[in-house]
């Protein structure tokens, strides 16, 4: 038989840390913030921890493991706080974290399914474009959707996705879009804002936009967008707090457009507004 070994009445900080599965540094921090009372020191000037100290330390470790903050622990130990209130607050925090983890997992799953950065956009956008074949979307298309989602939210980006669906399924319109992109980029090469080419490109861009609209309507994309608004508009109201206004976006997002190209954008917007007014 093994002889009975009497346990120590007190232990040093290293042994206390090892027993509680923590570190001496953490224990010293608990002392500093008043969570764990300073124990008496032995003749060698070192702290000595007794039974009650160890029980308090074990409770601290248990509460840390479930996510209770050190401030809430102190309030609970001092009986200055309502433990039920503390636990309810913790429950709310954990529920929010759980929802965030689910959101992230869903984004990762969309990314895996899409096989491209498209999966990093909102589910609304990913689902709408998910039926397109691989490679149908260009990097510039994804960049445009990324910016639109930041400024106008998931619903706005889902609506814009209709344009890329048309471009991906109509080679002639995609070719004209490429030509217009090149013509607009050429305006950055020292072209004067009053150069006739600026208005010419704006007229072509407006006509192209109207052609995209007609193609989308023929494909039933306009009706699909109306359904998106009916289903998701109310649900996405909370996203507004995470977005910025168009004015904020203009002042914060850097663009390297020349004055001529900016003038072309303005003229295009005006032509489109005039065309919509004429239709009404």
Secondary structure as UniProt FT lines:
FT   HELIX           13..20
FT   HELIX           24..32
FT   TURN            33..34
FT   TURN            43..44
FT   HELIX           51..65
FT   TURN            66..67
FT   HELIX           70..78
FT   HELIX           83..114
FT   HELIX           117..120
FT   HELIX           123..129
FT   TURN            130..131
FT   TURN            134..135
FT   HELIX           139..169
FT   HELIX           171..186
FT   TURN            187..190
FT   TURN            193..194
FT   HELIX           196..218
FT   TURN            219..220
FT   HELIX           221..232
FT   TURN            233..236
FT   HELIX           237..242
FT   HELIX           246..252
FT   HELIX           259..279
//
